[in-house]
Amino acid sequence: MDNERLLNLPEEPGVYLMKDKSGAVIYVGKAKILKNRLKQYFTAIENHTPKVKAMVSNIASFEYIITDSEIEALILECNLIKKYKPYYNILLKDDKHYPYIKVTIRDEYPRIFLTRKMIRDGNKYYGPYTSSAAVREAIDMVSKLCRLPVCNLKMPSDIGKKKECLNAHIDQCIAPCVHPVSRDGYRRLIAKACAFLEGDHDAIIRELEDEMQTASDALEFEKAALLRDKVNAIRKLDERQKMISEKQADEDVVGFYRQGNKTYTEVFFIRRGRLIGRRSSVLDKTGDTEDAVLCSEFLKQFYTETDDIPKAVYTAYKSEDEELISAWLTEKCGRKTVVKYPVRGEKKKLTEMACKNARQNAVDHLLKDSGRNVPKSILELKEKLGLEVLPKRIESYDISHTAGTDAVGSMIVFNDGKTARSQYRLFKIESAKGGNDTESLTEVLYRRMRNARDEEEAQKNGESIQPKFLPLPDLILLDGGKGQVNAIKELFEMLDVDIPLFGMVKDDRHRTRGLITSEGEEIEFLKTSEPFRLLSSIQEEVHRFAISYHKKLQKKHVTGSVLEEIDGVGAETRKKLLRYFKTMNAIKKADIDELKKVPGISRRVSENIYNFFHKTS
């Protein structure tokens, strides 16, 4: 980059555009002092984040625009990001077209209807709503409460020129089709409808209750009953709309949830103290972005797209431009608006609630992206353990032995939260001695990984094989504590294996308690949660499999059928050995010369029998 140009940059606020060699804009930013900000990109590059380093390496040129103030720079930055959608900017993605209620207040006779596009046309928009059904329900209610027409009547040209419809007949519409209505009178009804949509339900309830009392006093009980039903409908709506603040404040609450290189957001719209709507969205390429920068980028892009700005915006992350964005929003809506990062109290709890909903947004996206039904237990386990990928394939290992002898290792597999018994594997411990579970686990995991690599090599060489140890797991759970986890962690480091690893710990009653890391940190789970149920099932299954195989092995030792696993020993030889030595224990202790004394037993078979019971490392 031209150093002379950098030295002669203006010391004023403005916006800068970074371009690649093709001339495409790859980044747009703002600065309080352009000279200082731009110089930072091209000096002390080793201190930059990986994302900034990558961007700087692709910059072929840049240009800048001087502005009169920081707020002007912020507004221009927002507009240019929207125009160019630069690759290295954090971009707000919203794959949902949320429905809104539109009130055409610029028309002489405004109408109320559903729309999925919010544009700056001077009209009023309410929402976004979570579904079109919710919008239609709200429009239907407000139209009946304010007796507004819902037909295709053209006003004012059709006023007084049509036949009375059913709504007019049952007094749910002011019937401009047959009864002339003044512009001012009609707009007063629209103003009442807008107040209702903004959450001011108390005034309408009081008015309806007064009308109900008047009708009752006049013995118009049918009319009074109709008014009573309207009051009850509003109160039911109030029950559904969560009361957030007794102060009847207008606020937005912003929550964040990070997942890999994405950040999921949730904005609560609180009007007159009631939660009237919410909006979920996603920010891309945020892996190494600081919380403060991420919050700032989100607020700028989000509020560029809307004119519905409350008096306060509470955020789960502290924005790096909190005061500047507050000033911008104040200028944008024409009254004071503040952006705040609450650290305690009611507002802090609200941001935490928004973060929980942002997390659910991440789960919903994960389900959608996976293209199939991923169990909730798998999704929540991924989040709880901070895993980078879904633990679709989980392997668990346990060791079983009797007083240090006949040790066996078992490997069980859960695919998508369900047992995959055809993929279970067993390992007769060969080198570990004396019932050392840690050494036994190390041997088992070493052999498991070695076998997988042998299969990978065979596949690369074009061999046609039926793999028994592929694919590798997404998560490994050991039936053991910190010591076992550390031993396998060291083994994996030597083998260059990168698979998340945890130990499964039990309580005093030998029931599942939680997971433990190599650092000794215990991860607790709610006993009613889906991940806890899954972990309990895994721990019970791996123990059951290890014990069942070990019992089968012990039975074979008692009957002597284990001898038939030895090369050169069949059913007849087994019978000869048992007749000669009487017990299996005596056969195990016999040396080669003693074994040779059995009629029909050769030296080679004697050596095979001896080696079978006296394996060495």
C-alpha positions in Angstrom: 0.0 0.0 0.0 1.2 3.5 -0.9 2.8 4.9 2.4 2.7 8.5 1.1 -1.1 8.2 0.5 -1.6 6.8 4.0 0.4 9.8 5.5 -1.7 12.3 3.7 -5.1 10.9 4.7 -7.5 13.5 6.3 -8.0 13.6 10.0 -11.7 13.9 9.7 -14.7 11.5 10.1 -15.8 9.5 7.2 -16.4 6.2 5.5 -13.8 4.0 3.6 -14.3 1.3 1.0 -11.7 -1.5 0.6 -11.5 -3.0 -2.9 -9.8 -6.1 -4.4 -7.8 -6.2 -7.6 -11.0 -6.6 -9.7 -12.4 -3.3 -8.2 -15.1 -5.1 -6.1 -15.8 -3.6 -2.7 -14.8 -6.2 -0.1 -15.3 -4.1 3.1 -17.0 -0.9 4.2 -16.1 0.8 7.5 -16.5 4.1 9.3 -14.0 6.1 11.3 -13.9 9.1 13.6 -10.5 9.9 12.2 -10.0 8.4 8.8 -6.2 8.7 8.9 -5.8 6.8 12.1 -8.2 4.1 11.2 -6.9 3.3 7.8 -3.2 3.3 9.0 -4.2 0.5 11.5 -5.0 -1.9 8.7 -1.5 -1.7 7.2 0.7 -1.6 10.3 1.2 -4.2 13.0 -0.5 -6.8 10.8 0.6 -9.6 13.2 -1.8 -8.2 15.8 -4.8 -8.5 13.5 -7.4 -11.2 13.8 -7.3 -14.0 11.1 -10.3 -12.4 9.4 -8.7 -8.9 9.2 -5.4 -10.5 8.0 -7.2 -12.3 5.2 -9.0 -9.1 4.2 -5.8 -7.0 4.2 -4.1 -9.5 2.0 -6.9 -9.0 -0.6 -6.9 -5.2 -0.6 -5.6 -3.8 -3.9 -7.0 -0.2 -3.3 -9.2 1.9 -1.2 -11.3 5.0 -1.4 -12.9 7.2 1.3 -15.7 9.7 1.7 -15.3 12.6 4.2 -18.4 13.4 6.3 -19.4 16.3 8.6 -19.9 14.1 11.6 -19.7 10.6 13.0 -23.4 10.1 12.7 -23.3 11.0 9.0 -20.5 8.5 8.7 -22.5 5.8 10.5 -25.6 6.4 8.2 -23.5 6.4 5.1 -21.7 3.2 6.2 -25.1 1.4 6.7 -26.3 2.5 3.3 -23.1 1.4 1.5 -23.1 -2.0 3.3 -26.7 -2.5 2.2 -25.7 -1.5 -1.4 -22.5 -3.5 -1.8 -23.0 -6.4 0.7 -19.1 -6.6 1.0 -17.7 -10.1 1.7 -15.7 -9.1 4.8 -18.5 -7.2 6.5 -20.8 -8.9 9.0 -24.0 -9.3 7.1 -27.4 -9.6 8.7 -29.3 -12.6 7.1 -33.0 -13.1 7.6 -34.4 -15.9 5.6 -37.9 -15.2 6.9 -40.3 -12.7 5.4 -42.1 -11.7 8.5 -45.7 -10.5 8.2 -46.6 -7.0 9.3 -49.8 -5.1 9.7 -49.9 -2.0 7.5 -52.1 1.0 8.1 -52.2 3.3 5.1 -52.4 6.6 7.1 -51.3 8.6 4.1 -54.6 7.7 2.4 -57.6 9.9 2.9 -59.5 6.8 4.1 -56.8 4.5 5.5 -57.1 0.7 5.3 -55.5 -2.1 7.4 -54.1 -5.2 5.9 -51.3 -7.8 6.0 -48.0 -7.2 4.2 -44.6 -8.9 4.1 -42.6 -5.8 2.9 -41.9 -3.0 5.2 -40.9 0.1 3.2 -40.4 3.8 3.9 -43.6 5.2 2.5 -44.9 7.2 5.4 -47.5 4.7 6.4 -47.6 2.8 9.7 -46.4 -0.8 10.2 -46.9 -3.0 13.2 -44.9 -6.2 13.9 -43.2 -8.2 12.8 -45.6 -11.0 13.8 -44.5 -14.6 14.2 -47.1 -15.9 11.6 -49.6 -14.7 9.1 -52.4 -16.3 11.2 -51.4 -14.0 14.1 -51.7 -11.0 11.8 -55.1 -12.0 10.5 -56.3 -12.6 14.0 -55.1 -9.1 15.1 -56.7 -7.4 12.0 -60.0 -9.3 12.5 -60.1 -8.2 16.2 -59.2 -4.6 15.7 -61.6 -4.3 12.7 -64.5 -5.7 14.8 -63.6 -3.5 17.8 -63.4 -0.3 15.8 -66.2 -1.4 13.3 -63.9 -0.9 10.3 -64.7 -2.2 6.8 -62.8 -5.3 5.7 -64.3 -5.5 2.2 -63.0 -4.1 -1.0 -65.0 -1.0 -0.8 -63.3 1.9 -2.6 -63.4 5.1 -0.5 -64.5 7.8 -0.9 -65.9 7.0 -4.4 -68.1 4.0 -3.2 -69.4 5.6 0.0 -73.2 5.3 0.1 -73.4 3.5 -3.2 -73.4 -0.2 -2.3 -75.7 -2.7 -0.6 -75.5 -3.4 3.1 -73.3 -6.5 3.8 -73.5 -9.0 6.7 -71.0 -7.2 8.8 -73.0 -4.0 8.5 -76.2 -5.9 9.3 -74.8 -7.3 12.6 -73.3 -4.0 13.6 -69.6 -5.1 13.2 -68.9 -2.3 10.6 -69.8 1.3 10.3 -71.2 0.5 6.9 -69.8 3.3 4.7 -71.3 1.4 1.8 -74.8 2.6 2.8 -74.2 5.3 5.4 -72.1 8.4 4.5 -69.1 8.7 6.8 -66.9 11.8 7.2 -63.2 11.7 6.6 -62.5 13.0 10.2 -64.9 10.5 11.8 -63.3 7.6 9.9 -59.8 8.7 10.8 -60.8 8.8 14.5 -61.7 5.1 14.2 -58.3 4.4 12.5 -56.5 6.3 15.3 -58.3 4.1 17.9 -57.2 1.0 15.9 -53.6 2.2 15.8 -53.7 2.8 19.6 -54.9 -0.8 20.1 -52.2 -2.2 17.8 -49.6 -0.2 19.8 -50.8 -2.0 23.0 -53.2 0.6 24.5 -56.0 -1.8 25.3 -57.1 -0.2 28.6 -58.7 2.9 26.9 -60.8 0.7 24.5 -61.8 -1.6 27.3 -63.1 1.4 29.4 -65.0 2.7 26.4 -66.6 -0.7 25.6 -67.5 -1.2 29.3 -69.2 2.3 29.3 -71.2 1.3 26.2 -72.1 -2.0 27.7 -73.4 -0.4 30.9 -75.4 2.1 28.8 -76.9 -0.7 26.7 -77.7 -2.7 29.8 -79.5 0.3 31.4 -81.5 0.7 28.2 -82.5 -3.1 28.5 -80.6 -3.7 25.2 -79.2 -7.0 26.5 -78.2 -8.4 23.1 -76.1 -5.4 22.4 -74.6 -5.5 25.9 -73.7 -9.2 25.4 -71.9 -8.4 22.2 -69.9 -5.7 23.9 -69.1 -8.0 26.8 -67.7 -10.6 24.3 -65.5 -7.9 22.8 -64.1 -7.0 26.2 -63.4 -10.7 27.0 -61.6 -11.1 23.7 -59.3 -8.2 24.5 -58.6 -9.6 27.9 -57.7 -13.0 26.5 -55.4 -11.3 24.0 -53.7 -9.5 27.0 -53.2 -12.9 28.7 -51.4 -14.2 25.6 -49.2 -11.2 25.2 -46.7 -11.5 28.0 -46.6 -8.5 30.4 -42.9 -7.6 30.5 -42.9 -4.2 32.3 -45.4 -2.5 34.6 -44.0 0.8 33.5 -45.7 0.3 30.1 -42.5 1.2 28.3 -41.6 1.0 24.6 -38.4 -1.1 24.4 -36.5 -3.5 22.2 -34.4 -6.3 23.7 -31.6 -7.9 21.7 -30.2 -11.3 22.5 -27.3 -13.1 20.9 -26.1 -16.7 20.7 -22.8 -17.7 19.1 -22.4 -21.0 17.2 -19.3 -21.6 15.3 -18.8 -18.9 12.7 -22.4 -17.7 13.0 -24.3 -15.6 15.5 -28.0 -16.0 16.0 -30.1 -13.0 17.2 -33.5 -12.5 18.8 -35.2 -9.1 19.1 -38.2 -8.7 21.4 -40.6 -5.8 20.6 -42.1 -4.5 23.8 -44.8 -1.9 23.5 -46.6 -0.4 26.4 -44.9 -3.0 28.6 -46.2 -5.9 26.5 -44.3 -8.3 24.3 -46.1 -7.8 21.0 -43.7 -9.5 18.6 -40.2 -10.8 18.0 -37.7 -11.3 15.1 -35.0 -13.9 14.6 -32.0 -13.5 12.3 -28.5 -14.7 11.6 -25.1 -12.9 11.3 -22.5 -14.7 9.2 -18.7 -14.8 9.5 -18.6 -13.7 13.2 -16.2 -16.4 14.5 -13.3 -14.0 15.6 -15.4 -10.9 16.0 -15.5 -9.2 19.4 -18.9 -9.1 21.1 -18.9 -5.2 21.2 -18.2 -5.0 17.4 -20.8 -7.7 16.6 -23.4 -5.9 18.7 -22.7 -2.6 17.0 -22.8 -4.1 13.5 -26.1 -5.8 14.2 -27.8 -2.6 15.6 -26.7 -0.5 12.6 -28.0 -3.0 10.0 -31.2 -3.9 11.9 -32.3 -0.3 12.5 -31.4 0.8 9.0 -34.3 -1.5 7.9 -37.0 -0.2 10.2 -38.6 3.1 11.3 -40.2 1.5 14.3 -37.7 2.7 16.9 -38.6 2.5 20.7 -37.4 4.7 23.4 -34.8 2.2 24.7 -32.8 -0.7 23.2 -31.3 -3.2 25.7 -28.6 -5.4 24.4 -27.0 -8.6 25.7 -23.5 -7.4 24.5 -22.2 -3.9 25.1 -21.9 -2.1 21.8 -18.6 -0.4 20.9 -20.7 2.6 19.5 -23.4 2.8 22.2 -23.5 6.6 22.4 -23.1 7.1 18.7 -25.9 4.7 17.8 -28.1 6.2 20.4 -27.6 9.6 18.8 -28.3 8.2 15.4 -31.6 6.5 16.5 -32.6 9.7 18.2 -32.1 11.7 15.0 -33.8 9.0 13.0 -37.1 8.9 15.0 -37.2 12.5 16.1 -37.2 11.8 19.9 -34.7 10.6 22.4 -33.7 6.9 22.1 -31.0 5.2 24.2 -29.0 2.0 23.6 -28.1 0.4 26.9 -26.2 -2.7 28.2 -27.9 -3.7 31.5 -25.7 -5.5 34.0 -28.3 -6.3 36.6 -32.0 -6.2 37.5 -35.1 -6.6 35.3 -33.5 -5.5 32.1 -30.6 -7.9 32.5 -33.1 -10.7 32.9 -34.9 -9.6 29.7 -31.6 -9.8 27.7 -31.0 -13.3 29.1 -34.4 -14.3 28.0 -33.7 -13.0 24.5 -30.4 -14.9 24.4 -32.3 -18.1 25.3 -34.6 -17.5 22.4 -31.6 -16.8 20.1 -30.2 -20.2 21.1 -33.5 -21.8 20.1 -33.2 -20.0 16.8 -29.8 -21.7 16.4 -31.4 -25.1 17.1 -34.2 -24.4 14.5 -31.6 -23.5 11.9 -29.6 -26.6 12.7 -32.7 -28.7 12.2 -33.5 -27.0 9.0 -29.9 -27.2 7.6 -29.6 -30.9 8.6 -32.4 -31.8 6.2 -33.7 -34.5 8.6 -34.9 -34.9 12.1 -32.0 -34.5 14.6 -33.0 -35.6 18.1 -33.3 -32.8 20.6 -30.9 -34.7 22.9 -28.1 -34.5 20.3 -28.7 -30.8 19.6 -28.7 -29.9 23.3 -25.6 -32.1 24.0 -23.7 -30.3 21.2 -24.5 -27.0 22.8 -23.9 -28.0 26.4 -20.4 -29.4 25.5 -19.5 -26.7 23.1 -18.9 -29.1 20.3 -18.1 -27.9 16.7 -20.1 -30.6 15.0 -23.3 -32.5 15.9 -22.4 -35.7 17.9 -24.4 -37.9 15.6 -22.1 -40.9 16.2 -21.2 -41.4 19.8 -18.9 -44.2 21.0 -18.5 -45.3 24.6 -16.0 -47.6 26.2 -15.8 -49.7 29.3 -13.5 -52.4 30.8 -14.7 -55.6 32.5 -12.6 -58.2 34.3 -12.7 -60.7 37.2 -10.2 -59.9 39.9 -7.8 -58.6 37.3 -8.1 -61.5 34.9 -9.9 -62.1 31.6 -10.2 -58.4 31.0 -12.3 -57.3 28.0 -13.0 -53.9 26.5 -16.3 -53.0 25.0 -17.2 -50.4 22.4 -20.8 -49.4 21.9 -22.2 -47.0 19.3 -25.1 -44.6 19.4 -26.2 -43.1 16.0 -28.5 -40.1 16.3 -29.3 -41.0 19.9 -30.1 -44.7 19.2 -28.2 -47.9 19.7 -26.4 -49.3 16.7 -25.7 -52.8 17.9 -24.4 -54.1 14.6 -21.5 -51.7 15.1 -20.6 -52.7 18.7 -17.0 -54.1 19.0 -15.2 -56.2 21.7 -11.5 -56.3 22.6 -9.8 -59.0 24.6 -7.1 -57.2 26.5 -3.7 -58.4 25.5 -1.0 -56.2 27.1 -2.5 -54.5 30.1 -2.0 -56.5 33.3 -3.5 -56.7 36.8 -6.9 -55.2 36.1 -5.5 -51.7 35.3 -8.6 -50.1 33.7 -6.6 -47.0 32.5 -4.0 -49.2 30.7 -6.8 -51.4 29.3 -8.7 -48.4 27.9 -5.5 -47.1 26.4 -4.9 -50.4 24.6 -8.5 -50.6 23.4 -8.5 -47.0 22.0 -5.1 -47.5 20.4 -6.3 -50.7 18.6 -9.5 -49.0 17.6 -7.8 -46.1 16.0 -5.1 -48.3 14.4 -7.7 -50.5 12.8 -9.6 -47.4 11.5 -6.3 -46.1 9.9 -5.6 -49.5 8.4 -9.1 -49.4 6.8 -8.6 -45.9 5.5 -5.3 -47.0 3.9 -7.0 -50.0 2.3 -9.8 -47.8 0.9 -7.2 -45.3 -0.5 -5.4 -48.2 -2.2 -8.7 -49.2 -3.9 -9.2 -52.4 -1.9 -12.8 -53.6 -1.5 -13.3 -54.0 2.2 -16.2 -54.0 4.6 -15.1 -51.4 7.3 -15.6 -52.4 10.9 -14.1 -49.3 12.5 -15.2 -46.5 10.2 -16.5 -43.8 10.3 -14.7 -42.3 13.3 -17.0 -41.0 16.1 -18.0 -37.4 16.6 -17.8 -37.9 20.4 -16.1 -40.4 22.7 -17.4 -41.1 26.2 -15.3 -43.2 28.7 -16.8 -45.0 31.6 -14.3 -43.4 33.9 -12.9 -40.3 35.5 -10.2 -37.7 35.0 -7.3 -40.2 35.0 -8.8 -42.2 32.2 -9.7 -39.2 30.1 -6.2 -37.7 30.5 -4.6 -41.1 29.5 -6.6 -41.2 26.3 -6.1 -37.5 25.6 -2.3 -38.1 25.6 -2.8 -41.1 23.3 -4.8 -39.1 20.9 -2.2 -36.3 20.9 0.5 -38.9 19.9 -1.8 -40.4 17.2 -2.9 -36.9 16.0 -6.5 -37.8 16.6 -8.9 -34.8 17.2 -12.1 -36.2 18.7 -13.9 -34.7 21.7 -13.5 -36.8 24.8 -15.2 -36.9 28.2 -15.5 -39.2 31.1 -18.9 -40.4 32.5 -19.0 -40.1 36.3 -21.5 -41.7 38.7 -23.0 -40.8 42.0 -22.8 -42.8 45.3 -25.5 -45.1 44.0 -23.6 -45.9 40.8 -26.0 -43.9 38.7 -25.1 -41.4 36.0 -24.1 -38.0 37.5 -22.6 -36.1 34.6 -19.4 -35.8 32.5 -15.9 -34.8 33.4 -13.1 -33.2 31.3 -9.4 -33.9 31.3 -9.0 -30.8 33.5 -11.3 -32.3 36.1 -14.1 -29.9 35.4 -17.5 -31.7 36.0 -20.3 -30.8 33.6 -23.7 -31.2 35.3 -27.0 -31.8 33.6 -30.6 -31.4 34.7 -31.9 -34.9 35.4 -35.0 -34.1 33.5 -33.1 -32.9 30.4 -32.9 -34.9 27.1 -29.0 -35.0 27.1 -29.0 -36.5 30.6 -31.4 -39.2 29.6 -29.2 -40.0 26.6 -26.0 -40.1 28.7 -27.7 -42.4 31.2 -28.8 -44.7 28.4 -25.2 -44.8 27.0 -23.6 -45.5 30.4 -26.1 -48.3 31.2 -25.6 -49.8 27.7 -21.8 -49.8 27.7 -21.8 -51.4 31.1 -24.4 -54.0 30.2 -22.5 -55.0 27.0 -19.2 -55.3 28.8 -20.7 -57.4 31.6 -22.7 -59.6 29.3 -19.7 -60.5 27.2 -17.6 -61.1 30.3 -20.2 -63.4 31.7 -20.3 -65.3 28.4 -16.5 -65.6 28.5 -16.6 -66.8 32.1 -19.1 -69.5 31.2 -16.8 -70.7 28.4 -14.0 -70.9 30.9 -16.1 -73.0 33.3 -17.2 -75.4 30.6 -13.7 -75.4 28.9 -15.2 -74.3 25.6 -12.7 -71.4 25.6 -10.1 -73.9 24.7 -11.6 -74.3 21.3 -10.5 -70.7 20.5 -6.9 -72.0 20.5 -5.3 -72.9 17.2 -5.1 -76.7 17.0 -7.6 -77.4 19.8 -11.0 -78.9 18.8 -13.8 -80.6 20.8 -11.9 -83.9 21.2 -8.7 -82.2 22.3 -10.6 -80.1 24.8 -12.1 -83.3 26.3 -8.6 -84.9 26.5 -7.2 -81.9 28.3 -10.1 -81.7 30.9 -9.9 -85.5 31.5 -6.1 -85.2 32.1 -6.0 -82.0 34.2 -9.6 -82.2 35.7 -10.0 -78.4 36.0 -9.5 -75.4 33.7 -7.4 -73.7 36.4 -4.9 -76.6 36.3 -4.7 -76.3 32.5 -4.0 -72.5 32.8 -1.1 -73.2 35.3 0.5 -76.0 33.3 3.8 -75.5 31.5 4.6 -76.7 28.0 6.2 -80.0 29.1 3.2 -80.8 31.3 0.8 -80.1 28.4 2.8 -82.4 26.1 2.1 -85.3 28.5 -1.6 -85.3 27.4 -2.1 -88.1 24.8 -2.4 -86.7 21.3 -1.1 -83.2 22.1 1.9 -82.1 20.0 4.5 -79.6 21.1 3.1 -76.9 18.7 -0.4 -77.2 20.2 1.1 -77.3 23.7 2.9 -74.0 23.0 -0.3 -72.5 21.6 -2.2 -73.4 24.7 0.5 -72.1 27.0 0.8 -68.8 25.0 -3.0 -68.4 25.1 -3.0 -68.3 28.9 0.3 -66.5 29.4 0.2 -63.6 26.9 3.0 -61.1 27.3 3.2 -57.5 26.2 
